[in-house]
Amino acid sequence: MTYEAGGKQYVVTVDGGHGSFGTKLGDYVRAYALP
């Protein structure tokens, strides 16, 4: 998802891990500001 706030553009991802994939269990919401 992308959105704009305060004149800046952001990309947001929702990520998660799962034991059957060999990754650490957890859920994350991450936002990155674009240049």
N, CA, C and O atoms as a printed pandas DataFrame, in Angstrom:
     atom_number atom_name residue_name chain_id  residue_number  x_coord  y_coord  z_coord
0              1         N          MET        A               1    0.855   -1.156    0.000
1              2        CA          MET        A               1    0.000    0.000    0.000
2              3         C          MET        A               1    0.904    1.222    0.000
3              4         O          MET        A               1    1.982    1.195    0.595
4              5         N          THR        A               2    0.485    2.277   -0.650
5              6        CA          THR        A               2    1.202    3.550   -0.599
6              7         C          THR        A               2    0.241    4.626   -0.138
7              8         O          THR        A               2   -0.972    4.528   -0.325
8              9         N          TYR        A               3    0.810    5.652    0.469
9             10        CA          TYR        A               3   -0.007    6.794    0.858
10            11         C          TYR        A               3    0.860    8.025    0.969
11            12         O          TYR        A               3    2.085    7.929    1.040
12            13         N          GLU        A               4    0.228    9.174    0.984
13            14        CA          GLU        A               4    0.921   10.447    1.108
14            15         C          GLU        A               4    0.470   11.118    2.396
15            16         O          GLU        A               4   -0.714   11.126    2.733
16            17         N          ALA        A               5    1.440   11.680    3.108
17            18        CA          ALA        A               5    1.150   12.421    4.336
18            19         C          ALA        A               5    2.206   13.497    4.498
19            20         O          ALA        A               5    3.400   13.223    4.375
20            21         N          GLY        A               6    1.783   14.697    4.769
21            22        CA          GLY        A               6    2.723   15.790    4.982
22            23         C          GLY        A               6    3.615   16.066    3.786
23            24         O          GLY        A               6    4.750   16.517    3.946
24            25         N          GLY        A               7    3.107   15.799    2.579
25            26        CA          GLY        A               7    3.881   16.062    1.373
26            27         C          GLY        A               7    4.908   14.988    1.039
27            28         O          GLY        A               7    5.682   15.170    0.099
28            29         N          LYS        A               8    4.949   13.872    1.771
29            30        CA          LYS        A               8    5.876   12.776    1.499
30            31         C          LYS        A               8    5.089   11.526    1.112
31            32         O          LYS        A               8    3.965   11.320    1.570
32            33         N          GLN        A               9    5.696   10.695    0.263
33            34        CA          GLN        A               9    5.087    9.443   -0.168
34            35         C          GLN        A               9    5.671    8.297    0.654
35            36         O          GLN        A               9    6.877    8.257    0.898
36            37         N          TYR        A              10    4.816    7.363    1.082
37            38        CA          TYR        A              10    5.227    6.224    1.895
38            39         C          TYR        A              10    4.747    4.925    1.269
39            40         O          TYR        A              10    3.709    4.883    0.608
40            41         N          VAL        A              11    5.519    3.861    1.487
41            42        CA          VAL        A              11    5.127    2.501    1.120
42            43         C          VAL        A              11    5.012    1.721    2.420
43            44         O          VAL        A              11    5.919    1.765    3.251
44            45         N          VAL        A              12    3.902    1.003    2.605
45            46        CA          VAL        A              12    3.675    0.226    3.823
46            47         C          VAL        A              12    3.515   -1.240    3.436
47            48         O          VAL        A              12    2.798   -1.569    2.492
48            49         N          THR        A              13    4.200   -2.123    4.186
49            50        CA          THR        A              13    4.060   -3.564    3.979
50            51         C          THR        A              13    3.647   -4.220    5.287
51            52         O          THR        A              13    3.994   -3.749    6.370
52            53         N          VAL        A              14    2.907   -5.309    5.173
53            54        CA          VAL        A              14    2.555   -6.136    6.329
54            55         C          VAL        A              14    3.225   -7.483    6.093
55            56         O          VAL        A              14    2.946   -8.158    5.102
56            57         N          ASP        A              15    4.114   -7.871    7.011
57            58        CA          ASP        A              15    4.934   -9.070    6.850
58            59         C          ASP        A              15    4.751   -9.990    8.048
59            60         O          ASP        A              15    4.433   -9.540    9.149
60            61         N          GLY        A              16    4.951  -11.265    7.825
61            62        CA          GLY        A              16    4.866  -12.218    8.928
62            63         C          GLY        A              16    5.747  -13.425    8.682
63            64         O          GLY        A              16    6.100  -13.740    7.546
64            65         N          GLY        A              17    6.092  -14.091    9.762
65            66        CA          GLY        A              17    6.884  -15.311    9.670
66            67         C          GLY        A              17    6.038  -16.505   10.067
67            68         O          GLY        A              17    5.008  -16.368   10.728
68            69         N          HIS        A              18    6.493  -17.682    9.649
69            70        CA          HIS        A              18    5.742  -18.901    9.954
70            71         C          HIS        A              18    6.730  -20.043   10.112
71            72         O          HIS        A              18    7.668  -20.170    9.325
72            73         N          GLY        A              19    6.526  -20.876   11.126
73            74        CA          GLY        A              19    7.437  -21.972   11.420
74            75         C          GLY        A              19    7.664  -22.927   10.265
75            76         O          GLY        A              19    8.780  -23.415   10.088
76            77         N          SER        A              20    6.633  -23.210    9.470
77            78        CA          SER        A              20    6.796  -24.163    8.365
78            79         C          SER        A              20    7.667  -23.600    7.244
79            80         O          SER        A              20    8.161  -24.358    6.410
80            81         N          PHE        A              21    7.862  -22.282    7.214
81            82        CA          PHE        A              21    8.750  -21.664    6.228
82            83         C          PHE        A              21   10.175  -21.544    6.749
83            84         O          PHE        A              21   11.068  -21.101    6.027
84            85         N          GLY        A              22   10.390  -21.939    8.001
85            86        CA          GLY        A              22   11.719  -21.822    8.592
86            87         C          GLY        A              22   12.071  -20.400    8.982
87            88         O          GLY        A              22   13.245  -20.066    9.138
88            89         N          THR        A              23   11.053  -19.559    9.142
89            90        CA          THR        A              23   11.292  -18.173    9.544
90            91         C          THR        A              23   10.832  -17.970   10.979
91            92         O          THR        A              23   10.076  -18.775   11.524
92            93         N          LYS        A              24   11.292  -16.899   11.572
93            94        CA          LYS        A              24   10.908  -16.552   12.937
94            95         C          LYS        A              24    9.431  -16.145   12.964
95            96         O          LYS        A              24    8.970  -15.393   12.105
96            97         N          LEU        A              25    8.701  -16.648   13.953
97            98        CA          LEU        A              25    7.294  -16.276   14.088
98            99         C          LEU        A              25    7.174  -14.795   14.420
99           100         O          LEU        A              25    7.958  -14.263   15.206
100          101         N          GLY        A              26    6.199  -14.137   13.824
101          102        CA          GLY        A              26    5.973  -12.736   14.142
102          103         C          GLY        A              26    5.183  -12.044   13.055
103          104         O          GLY        A              26    5.046  -12.551   11.942
104          105         N          ASP        A              27    4.671  -10.890   13.394
105          106        CA          ASP        A              27    3.929  -10.043   12.465
106          107         C          ASP        A              27    4.513   -8.644   12.539
107          108         O          ASP        A              27    4.847   -8.158   13.620
108          109         N          TYR        A              28    4.636   -7.999   11.390
109          110        CA          TYR        A              28    5.256   -6.684   11.332
110          111         C          TYR        A              28    4.476   -5.785   10.380
111          112         O          TYR        A              28    3.963   -6.244    9.359
112          113         N          VAL        A              29    4.392   -4.529   10.715
113          114        CA          VAL        A              29    3.902   -3.493    9.811
114          115         C          VAL        A              29    5.052   -2.517    9.655
115          116         O          VAL        A              29    5.522   -1.938   10.635
116          117         N          ARG        A              30    5.505   -2.333    8.417
117          118        CA          ARG        A              30    6.666   -1.484    8.158
118          119         C          ARG        A              30    6.289   -0.395    7.167
119          120         O          ARG        A              30    5.573   -0.638    6.195
120          121         N          ALA        A              31    6.783    0.803    7.428
121          122        CA          ALA        A              31    6.547    1.935    6.528
122          123         C          ALA        A              31    7.889    2.506    6.095
123          124         O          ALA        A              31    8.787    2.708    6.913
124          125         N          TYR        A              32    8.012    2.760    4.806
125          126        CA          TYR        A              32    9.229    3.320    4.239
126          127         C          TYR        A              32    8.874    4.626    3.538
127          128         O          TYR        A              32    7.919    4.683    2.764
128          129         N          ALA        A              33    9.644    5.670    3.812
129          130        CA          ALA        A              33    9.458    6.951    3.126
130          131         C          ALA        A              33   10.239    6.918    1.817
131          132         O          ALA        A              33   11.402    6.515    1.796
132          133         N          LEU        A              34    9.612    7.335    0.737
133          134        CA          LEU        A              34   10.288    7.406   -0.555
134          135         C          LEU        A              34   11.007    8.738   -0.678
135          136         O          LEU        A              34   10.555    9.751   -0.146
136          137         N          PRO        A              35   12.145    8.728   -1.392
137          138        CA          PRO        A              35   12.901    9.988   -1.545
138          139         C          PRO        A              35   12.183   10.985   -2.437
139          140         O          PRO        A              35   12.687   12.085   -2.663
